[in-house]
Amino acid sequence: MRLSPLLAAFFLLSTAVRATDVPRLDNIKIDGALDDWASRGFSIENLASPDGEPVASSDFYARAHVGWDALGFLAAVEVTDNVLTETPDALYSGDSIELFLARSVGDTDRVQIILSPGLNPAGDGPRVFYADNRRQKNTPLVAEFARSVTAHGYILEVRIPWAALGWKPEGTFGFQIIANDADAGPVHTKWSWHPGQQSSSDPRQVNPVHLAETASPADPIFWRWRPSLAGDRVTVTVASTQTVAAGQLVTARENGVVVAQTSLVTGPSGARTEFILRNHGEDIALALGDRPLGVIPLKTAPETANSRPPRLDYTLSPAVFSSSTFPAPKLVKAADIEKALGPVTLTVRYFDSAQNEVKTAEKPGRYGVIYDIKPANAPAIRRYQTLFRTPQEINWRTAEIDFDRISLPAGLGLDPDTARVYHKNLGEVFADAWHANFTDSSENSIVLAGIYETPPGCGPVTGRNDAWRRDQDWWYSLRKKTGDWRQYDHLVQTPPGYDQDPAKKWPLVLFLHGSGEGESRESLRKHGPPKEVAAGRQFPFILVSPRSPPGSWQWWNVNQLGELLDDIEAKYRVDPDRVYVTGLSMGGYGTWRLASEFPNRFAAIAPFCGGWDEAEAPRIAHIPVWAFHGDKDPSVPVEYTLKMVAALKAAGGNPRMTIYPGVGHACWEEAYGGQEFYDWLLSQRRPAPKPGPQP
C-alpha cells in the first residue's frame, strides 16, 4: 500500500536528517598542530570506502576534526600511512585530502579544496587545488593551510575563510571529506565521510553540518549506497564501528512505504548490514531504529554513475561472415552482461554499404548493425558495430603474412636484424593470432571493409583516409540519416565585456577533453581552461568545451566538431582569424586531427600528450603549433609528439615544443594554469590559405 502524497511528505519531514553540530573554536592557529584544538572539534572517525568498509588501520588511517570560528570553516585531518605516494599534477590521484563545502545540502553553490601533504622527495611542501563552483565569485577562493609531519604520517590543517567564500557564518552547510590513499600506484582508495557515489559532481551527497557552540558526540554510524551497473538497483550498506550496535533495525522507505528491513550483525570491524533495493526513480529514506540516516536521491538524479551505461563488452559475434544470411547475433561475454543487467532483450537492425536497411547480406562488403540491449528495468543501451561479409569461406592455411620489414618493440631485447631473419615464423604466429579472433573482432571487420572499398592505385593512405576514418565517416552519415545523431553537448563561456560592444568580435578557443572526462558538464571542469574558469579566472576569449559522452563508440569526430564550430560562429561574435584549438590526451589527438581536416580554419593549435600521422604534416605545416608532452608518459609515448614535430619541421613548419622532464601523462597543469600559454595563443593570427590543392 502506497501512502498518499500528503502523508508521504509528512513522513519525510518527520524523519528529516538531523544536522551534525560543529563547534565554535576560538584561538585556532593554522600551523599543522592540534594542541590548540584540545579535542574540542567534532571528530569524524568513521571514514569508510565506497563499499562501506571502515578504514583499514594496518595500512592507512585518517581521522578528521571539524569546527569554525569568526574567520572561517576549520578542518584538521590526522593521517597514518605506511606508504606515501603523491602525484605532481592531479593531486586527487595521489595521497591527498579533499574537502567539499556547500551552502546547503543539494546546493550547487559549493567549493572543493584538494590538499597534498608535499612529503615527496622533492620536498616542495603542501600543494593545493581549488574547484570554485560558487554562484558569486566576487572574491578569489583562497584557503589557509599548514602541514606537520608525524612519526607515521602527517597532519593537514585548513581554514576556509568566510571572507573568501562570501558566505555568512551561520546556519547549516553541506560538508564532506575524502582521504585518498594511493600506495605506489595510480589506482587508489578513497576513504570518505559522505553517503553516496560521485560526490564531487552530486551536491546532495554531503552531510549537513550546523554551526553551533558545542559539538555533537562522535558518530560511530556510517552508510553508503552505490548503483548497479545498469542503474536498476542500488546496494545499501549501513555499519557501525561499535559492536554494541548489532541487532539495531535498518529500515528503507519509498514514499513512506517500507521496502526493506534488516538488522546490523556483528562483524570484524563492528556491526554492519548490506541489502539491495530496486531503483524505481523515487527517493528512499533510510533510518536506523528511530534515527533518520538520510535519503538516497534516486528521483531526478543528476548524471552520475547510476545513469551511465555499464562499461562492458557489448560486441556482437561474429563480425566477419561469408553467407548472405546474417548470423544470429549473440553478445560477446553475454554472461557478464546478464550478471550486471539481469535478463536482456536484444533488438538489431542491419544496413548495407549504401546505408539501406536490409534483412540479408546480398553482396560482399561492409554492413552495419544498430542494436539495442534492453534490460527489464532500465533504459535500453544502444551500440553500433561494423560487420564484413567475405566473398567466400576463408581457408587460413593459404594465408601468408610476411613480416620482412617488421619493427618489434625495443623492450623485447631482440636484435632487429635477427628478428627480420625470422620473419616467416613471426608471420605464422601473427596469422594464427588473427585467425583465432578473426570472426569476433570488430577491428578486423573495420579494416577489411576499408580495404575492400578502396580502389586499386588510390595513392597513400594516411590518418585522414585510412580504414578507421572511413568507418567513422560511414557511421556519422548513417546516424544522421536515421535521426540517431546529436550535436556534442558543450559549455560556452563568454569573456567579460562581451555584451558591452555588440560590434566587437572575439577570439574563440575550442578545448577538447581527454578520455573519461565526458561523464557530465561538471566533469568538463576537471582540467584545462574550463577548470581555470571554474576557479574564477576570466579569459579574454570565447571558450567552447564540447563533451564526448562516456562509452562513446568513437573518439572525437572531426566532422561533428566542424559543425559545432559552424554553429558557434553563427550564434556568437567570433573573429574568424583568431580561432584556436587545444586539447589533452584524447583531445590532443583530436587537436591534431581537427587541424588536419580543416587546415585553413585555425590561427594556432596546442595539443597536449597527443599524436597523429606524420604523413599529414605538410598539410598543417603553415599553422602555428605549440605541442606539449611529459617524457615519462606511460599512456601516450612522448615519441608521438617528437615525431610529429620533426615531420612539421621537415615540411617547412616552425612548431614550438615543450617536453617536461620527469612528468607523466598529466603534462598540462603548468601551461593551462599559467599565463605564457594564453599570451602565445592569442598572439597568433590565421595564416593565409595555402595556394593550390592540399596534400
C-alpha positions in Angstrom: 0.0 0.0 0.0 1.3 3.4 -1.0 0.8 6.4 1.2 -1.0 9.5 -0.2 1.4 12.2 -1.3 0.4 14.3 1.8 1.2 11.5 4.2 4.4 10.6 2.4 5.5 14.3 2.6 4.6 14.3 6.3 6.7 11.1 6.8 9.7 12.6 5.1 9.5 15.7 7.1 9.1 13.8 10.4 12.2 11.7 9.5 14.4 14.6 8.3 18.1 14.1 8.8 19.4 15.9 11.9 22.4 18.1 11.1 25.7 17.4 12.9 26.7 20.2 15.3 30.2 21.5 14.7 31.5 23.8 17.4 32.9 27.2 17.5 36.6 27.1 18.3 38.4 30.4 19.1 42.1 30.9 19.1 42.9 28.3 16.5 46.3 28.9 14.7 46.8 27.2 11.4 50.2 25.6 11.9 49.6 21.9 11.4 49.5 21.2 15.1 46.4 20.1 17.1 47.4 21.4 20.5 45.0 24.3 20.3 42.1 22.1 19.3 42.3 20.3 22.6 39.7 17.7 21.5 37.1 20.4 21.1 36.2 19.8 17.4 33.6 17.4 16.1 35.5 14.2 15.5 35.0 12.1 12.4 36.4 8.6 12.9 34.1 6.7 10.7 35.6 7.2 7.3 34.8 4.3 5.0 35.5 3.0 1.5 32.9 3.3 -1.3 31.8 -0.2 -0.5 31.1 0.7 3.1 34.2 -0.9 4.6 35.8 1.0 7.5 39.3 2.4 7.1 42.0 -0.3 7.4 44.2 0.9 10.3 47.0 -1.6 9.4 47.7 0.2 6.1 46.0 3.6 6.4 44.1 5.6 8.9 42.5 9.0 8.8 40.7 10.9 11.5 39.2 14.4 10.9 38.2 17.2 13.3 35.8 20.0 12.2 34.9 23.3 13.7 34.5 27.0 12.9 35.4 30.5 14.1 34.8 34.0 13.2 37.4 33.8 10.4 36.3 30.6 8.6 35.4 27.0 8.5 38.0 24.8 10.2 39.2 21.2 9.5 42.2 19.2 10.6 43.0 15.7 9.4 45.4 13.3 11.0 46.7 10.7 8.6 48.6 7.5 9.3 50.0 6.0 6.1 52.7 3.3 5.7 53.4 4.3 2.1 53.3 7.9 0.9 52.7 8.4 -2.8 52.0 11.8 -4.3 51.4 13.0 -7.9 52.9 16.2 -9.4 49.7 17.4 -11.1 46.3 15.6 -10.5 46.5 15.8 -6.7 43.5 13.6 -6.1 45.2 10.6 -7.8 47.9 10.5 -5.0 47.8 10.8 -1.3 45.7 13.8 -0.5 42.7 15.2 1.3 39.6 16.6 -0.4 37.2 19.0 1.4 33.8 20.0 0.0 31.8 22.8 1.5 28.3 23.8 0.1 25.9 26.5 1.2 23.4 23.6 2.0 22.8 20.0 1.1 22.0 19.8 -2.6 23.2 23.3 -3.3 25.4 23.7 -6.3 26.9 26.8 -4.7 29.9 25.0 -3.3 33.7 24.7 -3.3 36.2 21.9 -3.4 39.7 22.1 -2.0 42.3 19.3 -2.5 45.5 19.3 -0.4 48.6 17.2 -1.0 50.9 16.9 2.0 54.1 17.6 0.0 56.2 14.8 1.5 57.5 13.7 -1.8 61.3 13.5 -2.3 61.3 17.0 -3.9 60.2 18.3 -0.5 58.2 21.2 -2.1 55.7 21.4 0.7 51.9 21.1 0.6 50.1 21.8 -2.7 46.5 22.9 -3.2 43.9 22.7 -5.9 40.7 24.8 -5.9 37.4 24.0 -7.7 35.3 27.0 -7.3 31.6 26.5 -8.1 30.2 29.5 -6.2 27.5 31.4 -7.9 29.1 34.7 -6.9 32.8 34.9 -7.3 33.4 38.4 -6.0 36.4 37.3 -4.1 39.1 34.8 -5.0 38.9 31.4 -3.3 42.0 31.1 -1.1 42.4 28.8 1.9 44.8 29.0 4.8 46.6 25.7 5.4 49.6 24.1 7.0 51.1 20.6 7.3 53.2 18.9 10.0 55.0 15.6 9.9 54.3 12.9 12.4 56.1 9.6 13.2 53.7 7.6 11.0 52.2 10.2 8.6 51.1 13.8 8.6 48.5 16.3 9.8 46.9 18.8 7.4 45.1 21.8 9.0 42.8 24.1 7.0 40.8 27.3 7.4 38.4 28.3 4.6 37.8 32.0 5.2 34.2 33.2 5.2 35.5 36.4 3.5 36.9 34.3 0.6 33.7 32.3 0.4 31.5 35.4 0.6 29.2 33.4 3.0 27.9 34.4 6.4 29.0 32.1 9.3 25.5 31.0 10.3 23.1 28.1 9.8 23.6 24.7 8.2 26.1 23.9 5.5 26.8 20.8 3.4 30.2 19.2 4.1 32.1 16.1 3.1 35.7 14.9 3.4 37.7 12.3 1.3 41.1 10.9 2.2 42.9 9.5 -0.8 45.4 6.6 -0.3 47.5 5.8 -3.4 50.1 3.3 -2.2 52.6 3.5 -5.0 50.2 3.3 -7.9 47.6 5.4 -9.8 44.8 3.2 -8.6 43.9 4.4 -5.1 41.3 4.0 -2.4 39.0 6.8 -1.3 38.1 6.9 2.4 35.2 9.3 2.9 32.5 10.8 5.1 29.5 11.1 2.8 26.7 8.7 2.0 26.8 8.1 -1.8 28.6 7.9 -5.1 30.1 10.6 -7.4 30.0 13.1 -4.6 32.2 15.6 -6.4 29.5 16.0 -9.1 26.4 15.5 -7.0 25.8 18.2 -4.4 23.3 16.0 -2.5 26.0 13.6 -1.4 27.1 15.7 1.5 26.4 15.7 5.2 24.5 18.6 6.8 26.6 20.4 9.5 25.3 23.1 11.7 27.5 25.9 13.1 26.9 25.6 16.9 28.6 26.4 20.1 29.3 22.8 21.1 30.0 19.6 19.1 27.7 16.6 18.5 29.1 13.4 20.0 31.4 11.4 17.7 29.3 9.3 15.5 30.1 5.6 15.0 27.4 5.1 12.3 28.1 5.4 8.6 26.2 4.4 5.5 26.8 4.1 1.8 24.8 3.5 -1.3 26.1 2.6 -4.8 24.2 1.9 -8.0 24.4 -1.3 -10.1 26.0 -1.0 -13.5 22.6 -0.9 -15.1 21.2 1.6 -12.6 18.2 -0.5 -11.9 19.3 -1.5 -8.4 21.2 0.1 -5.5 23.3 -1.6 -2.9 23.0 0.0 0.6 25.5 -0.6 3.4 24.9 0.6 7.0 27.6 0.0 9.5 28.9 1.0 12.9 32.4 0.9 14.3 30.9 -0.3 17.6 29.7 -3.9 18.0 27.1 -2.7 20.5 25.0 -1.5 17.5 24.4 -5.2 16.5 20.7 -6.0 16.4 19.5 -2.5 15.6 17.0 -2.4 12.8 17.6 -0.6 9.5 14.5 0.4 7.6 14.2 1.8 4.0 11.0 3.6 2.9 9.9 4.7 -0.5 7.1 7.2 -0.4 6.5 6.2 3.2 6.2 2.5 2.4 8.7 0.1 3.9 10.6 -1.6 1.1 13.3 -3.2 3.2 14.2 -4.0 6.8 17.2 -5.7 8.1 19.4 -5.8 11.3 23.0 -4.9 11.9 25.1 -8.0 12.6 28.4 -8.2 14.4 31.5 -8.2 12.1 35.3 -8.0 12.4 35.2 -4.1 12.5 32.0 -3.5 14.4 28.5 -4.2 13.1 27.1 -3.9 9.5 24.4 -4.9 7.1 24.1 -4.8 3.3 21.0 -5.1 1.1 19.8 -4.4 -2.4 16.9 -2.2 -3.4 15.1 -1.7 -6.7 15.5 1.7 -8.3 12.0 2.9 -9.2 13.1 6.5 -9.7 11.8 7.6 -6.2 13.9 8.8 -3.3 14.4 6.3 -0.5 14.5 7.4 3.2 16.8 5.4 5.4 16.6 5.0 9.2 18.4 3.1 11.9 15.9 2.4 14.6 14.1 5.8 15.1 17.1 7.7 13.9 16.9 9.1 10.3 20.2 8.4 8.4 19.4 10.2 5.2 17.8 10.0 1.7 19.1 8.0 -1.3 18.4 10.6 -4.1 17.1 8.5 -6.9 14.4 10.9 -8.1 15.7 13.4 -10.6 19.2 12.1 -10.1 21.9 14.1 -12.0 24.1 12.4 -14.5 26.2 10.1 -12.3 27.4 6.6 -12.3 23.9 5.2 -11.9 22.7 6.9 -15.1 25.6 5.9 -17.3 25.7 2.7 -19.3 27.8 -0.2 -18.0 31.4 -0.5 -19.2 31.0 -3.9 -20.6 31.9 -5.6 -23.9 28.7 -5.4 -26.0 30.3 -6.6 -29.2 28.1 -8.9 -31.4 29.7 -12.1 -32.7 30.5 -12.9 -35.4 31.6 -9.6 -37.0 33.1 -11.3 -40.1 30.9 -13.9 -42.0 30.6 -15.3 -45.5 26.9 -16.1 -46.0 24.1 -14.0 -47.4 22.2 -14.8 -44.2 23.2 -12.6 -41.3 24.4 -14.9 -38.4 22.1 -15.0 -35.4 23.6 -12.2 -33.3 25.0 -13.1 -29.9 26.7 -10.9 -27.4 30.3 -11.5 -26.6 30.6 -12.0 -22.8 26.8 -12.4 -22.6 27.1 -14.0 -19.1 28.9 -10.9 -17.7 26.2 -8.6 -19.2 23.4 -10.7 -17.8 25.1 -10.7 -14.4 25.3 -6.9 -14.4 22.0 -6.1 -16.0 19.8 -9.1 -15.4 17.9 -10.7 -18.4 18.2 -8.5 -21.5 16.4 -8.4 -24.9 18.5 -7.8 -28.0 17.0 -5.9 -31.0 19.1 -5.5 -34.2 18.8 -3.5 -37.5 21.2 -4.2 -40.4 22.3 -1.7 -43.1 24.2 -2.3 -46.3 27.2 -0.2 -47.5 24.7 2.2 -49.2 23.1 2.7 -45.8 19.8 1.0 -46.8 18.2 -1.1 -44.1 18.3 -4.8 -45.2 17.3 -8.2 -44.0 20.0 -10.2 -45.9 23.6 -9.6 -46.9 23.3 -10.0 -50.7 26.7 -8.7 -51.6 30.2 -8.9 -50.1 31.5 -5.9 -48.2 30.6 -3.5 -45.4 27.5 -3.8 -43.3 26.5 -2.0 -40.1 24.3 -3.1 -37.3 22.5 -0.9 -34.8 21.4 -2.9 -31.8 19.6 -2.2 -28.6 20.2 -4.1 -25.3 17.1 -3.7 -23.2 17.3 -4.8 -19.5 14.0 -5.5 -17.8 14.1 -2.4 -15.5 16.5 0.0 -17.2 16.7 2.1 -20.3 18.0 0.4 -23.5 21.7 0.6 -24.3 22.3 1.4 -28.0 25.5 0.3 -29.7 26.9 0.3 -33.2 29.1 -2.2 -35.0 30.7 -2.7 -38.4 30.3 -6.2 -40.0 32.0 -7.5 -43.1 30.8 -10.2 -45.4 33.6 -12.1 -47.2 33.0 -13.2 -50.8 33.6 -16.8 -49.8 34.7 -19.0 -47.0 38.3 -18.3 -45.7 40.9 -21.0 -45.7 43.6 -19.7 -43.4 46.0 -22.4 -44.4 46.5 -20.5 -47.7 47.2 -17.2 -45.9 50.8 -15.8 -45.8 51.8 -12.9 -43.6 55.3 -11.8 -44.4 56.9 -9.6 -41.8 60.1 -8.9 -43.6 60.0 -5.2 -42.6 58.6 -5.6 -39.1 60.0 -3.4 -36.3 59.4 -5.1 -32.9 59.4 -3.1 -29.6 62.9 -2.5 -28.2 61.7 -3.7 -24.8 61.7 -7.3 -26.1 65.5 -7.2 -26.2 65.7 -8.8 -29.7 68.2 -7.7 -32.3 66.2 -6.1 -35.1 68.3 -7.8 -37.9 68.0 -11.2 -36.3 64.2 -10.7 -35.8 63.9 -10.0 -39.6 65.6 -13.3 -40.3 62.7 -15.0 -38.5 60.0 -13.0 -40.5 58.3 -16.2 -41.7 57.9 -17.6 -38.2 56.6 -14.2 -37.0 54.1 -14.2 -39.8 52.9 -17.6 -38.9 52.4 -16.5 -35.2 50.5 -13.4 -36.2 48.4 -15.3 -38.7 47.4 -17.8 -36.1 46.6 -15.0 -33.6 44.5 -13.2 -36.3 42.7 -16.4 -37.2 41.9 -17.1 -33.5 39.7 -13.9 -33.2 39.1 -13.2 -36.8 35.3 -13.5 -36.8 34.7 -11.9 -33.4 36.8 -8.8 -33.8 35.2 -5.6 -34.8 38.6 -4.2 -35.6 39.0 -6.9 -38.3 35.7 -6.1 -39.9 36.5 -2.3 -40.0 39.9 -2.8 -41.6 38.6 -5.4 -44.1 35.7 -3.1 -45.1 38.1 -0.2 -45.6 40.4 -2.2 -47.8 37.5 -3.7 -49.8 36.1 -0.2 -50.5 39.4 1.3 -51.6 40.1 1.1 -55.4 43.5 0.0 -56.7 46.0 2.8 -57.2 44.4 5.1 -54.7 47.6 6.6 -53.5 49.0 6.8 -50.0 46.7 6.0 -47.0 47.0 8.4 -44.1 45.0 9.2 -41.0 42.5 11.1 -43.0 41.5 8.3 -45.3 42.5 5.1 -43.6 40.1 2.3 -42.6 39.3 3.9 -39.2 38.4 7.2 -40.7 36.3 5.6 -43.4 34.4 3.7 -40.8 33.9 6.8 -38.7 32.6 8.8 -41.6 30.3 6.0 -42.7 28.7 5.8 -39.3 28.4 9.6 -38.9 26.5 9.7 -42.2 24.2 6.8 -41.2 23.4 8.2 -37.8 22.4 11.5 -39.3 20.3 9.6 -41.9 18.5 7.6 -39.3 18.0 10.6 -36.9 20.2 8.9 -34.3 22.6 11.8 -34.1 23.1 14.6 -31.6 25.4 17.5 -31.6 28.0 17.5 -28.9 26.8 18.8 -25.6 29.0 21.8 -24.7 29.8 24.7 -22.4 30.2 28.2 -23.7 31.8 30.9 -21.6 31.9 34.4 -23.0 34.5 36.9 -21.8 33.9 39.9 -19.5 32.5 42.8 -21.6 31.1 40.6 -24.3 27.7 42.3 -24.1 29.0 45.9 -23.9 30.1 46.3 -27.6 27.7 44.5 -30.0 30.0 45.2 -32.9 33.2 43.7 -31.4 34.4 40.2 -32.5 36.2 38.0 -30.1 38.8 35.2 -30.3 37.5 31.6 -29.8 39.3 28.7 -28.0 37.9 25.2 -28.6 39.0 22.9 -25.8 38.9 19.1 -26.3 38.9 17.0 -23.1 40.5 13.6 -22.6 39.1 10.1 -22.4 36.9 9.5 -19.3 36.1 13.2 -18.8 32.8 13.4 -20.5 30.6 12.0 -17.8 28.8 15.3 -17.3 29.2 19.0 -17.8 30.7 19.1 -14.3 33.4 16.7 -15.3 34.4 19.1 -18.2 35.8 21.4 -15.5 38.4 18.9 -14.3 41.2 20.1 -16.4 42.3 22.8 -18.8 40.7 26.2 -19.4 37.3 25.1 -18.1 38.9 24.3 -14.7 40.5 27.7 -14.7 37.1 29.4 -15.4 35.5 27.3 -12.6 38.2 28.6 -10.2 37.2 32.2 -11.1 39.7 33.0 -13.8 38.5 35.3 -16.5 39.7 34.9 -20.1 39.5 37.5 -23.0 38.1 34.9 -25.4 35.0 32.8 -26.0 35.7 29.3 -24.5 33.9 26.4 -26.1 34.2 23.0 -24.3 32.3 20.1 -26.0 31.6 16.9 -24.2 32.2 13.4 -25.7 29.9 11.2 -23.6 31.4 8.2 -21.8 31.1 4.9 -23.5 31.1 6.8 -26.8 31.6 4.4 -29.7 34.2 6.7 -31.2 36.8 9.3 -30.4 36.4 13.0 -31.3 34.6 13.2 -34.7 36.2 16.0 -36.7 33.1 16.4 -38.9 30.9 16.8 -35.8 33.4 19.3 -34.3 33.4 21.3 -37.6 29.6 21.5 -37.5 29.8 22.6 -33.8 32.2 25.4 -34.7 29.9 26.5 -37.6 27.0 26.7 -35.1 29.0 28.6 -32.5 30.3 31.1 -35.1 26.7 31.7 -36.3 25.5 32.4 -32.8 28.4 34.3 -31.3 30.6 37.2 -32.5 33.7 35.2 -33.4 36.8 36.7 -35.1 37.4 34.1 -37.8 41.1 34.9 -37.9 41.5 34.1 -34.2 40.0 30.6 -33.8 42.2 28.2 -31.8 42.0 24.6 -30.7 43.7 22.8 -27.8 43.2 19.6 -26.0 44.8 16.9 -23.9 45.3 13.2 -24.3 42.3 12.1 -26.5 41.7 15.8 -27.0 45.4 16.1 -28.1 44.8 13.6 -30.8 41.6 15.4 -31.7 43.5 18.7 -31.9 46.0 17.3 -34.5 43.2 15.6 -36.4 40.9 18.7 -36.5 43.6 20.9 -37.8 44.5 18.3 -40.5 40.9 18.1 -41.6 40.4 22.0 -41.7 44.0 23.3 -42.3 42.8 26.8 -43.2 40.5 27.3 -40.3 42.7 27.8 -37.3 45.1 30.5 -36.1 47.1 28.1 -33.9 46.8 24.7 -32.3 48.2 23.4 -29.0 48.0 19.6 -28.5 48.9 18.1 -25.1 50.2 14.5 -25.0 48.6 13.5 -28.3 49.8 12.1 -31.6 49.0 12.0 -35.3 50.1 10.6 -38.6 53.4 12.3 -39.6 52.3 12.0 -43.3 49.8 14.7 -42.6 52.5 17.2 -41.5 52.8 19.0 -44.9 49.1 19.8 -44.7 49.4 21.7 -41.4 53.0 23.0 -41.5 51.8 26.6 -42.0 49.8 26.6 -38.8 51.5 27.9 -35.6 51.8 24.9 -33.3 52.9 24.5 -29.6 53.0 20.9 -28.6 53.4 19.6 -25.0 54.3 16.2 -23.6 55.8 14.6 -20.5 58.9 12.4 -21.2 57.6 9.8 -18.7 54.1 9.5 -20.2 53.0 5.8 -19.7 49.8 6.3 -21.7 50.9 8.2 -24.9 54.6 7.8 -25.6 56.4 11.1 -25.9 57.8 9.8 -29.3 54.4 10.6 -30.8 54.9 14.3 -30.3 58.6 14.2 -31.1 57.9 12.5 -34.5 55.1 14.9 -35.3 57.2 18.0 -34.6 60.1 16.6 -36.6 57.8 16.0 -39.5 56.4 19.5 -39.3 59.9 21.0 -39.4 60.8 18.8 -42.4 57.7 20.1 -44.1 58.9 23.7 -43.6 56.9 24.4 -40.4 58.2 26.2 -37.3 56.5 24.4 -34.4 57.2 25.1 -30.8 57.5 22.1 -28.4 57.8 21.7 -24.6 58.8 18.4 -23.2 58.5 18.2 -19.4 61.3 16.1 -17.8 60.1 13.5 -15.3 56.4 14.3 -16.0 53.9 11.5 -16.8 50.7 11.8 -18.7 49.2 14.8 -16.9 51.6 17.4 -18.5 49.0 20.2 -18.9 48.7 21.8 -15.5 51.6 24.2 -15.7 50.7 25.6 -19.2 46.9 25.8 -18.7 47.4 27.2 -15.2 49.9 29.9 -16.2 49.8 32.9 -18.5 52.5 32.4 -21.1 50.5 29.8 -23.0 47.5 32.1 -23.4 49.7 35.1 -24.4 51.3 33.0 -27.1 48.0 31.5 -28.3 46.2 34.8 -28.6 49.1 36.5 -30.4 48.6 34.2 -33.4 46.5 35.1 -36.4 45.2 32.7 -39.0 47.8 32.3 -41.7 47.0 32.9 -45.4 45.5 29.8 -47.0 48.0 27.6 -48.8 47.7 28.0 -52.5 46.9 25.1 -54.8 45.5 21.7 -53.9 46.0 20.4 -50.4 48.3 17.4 -49.9 
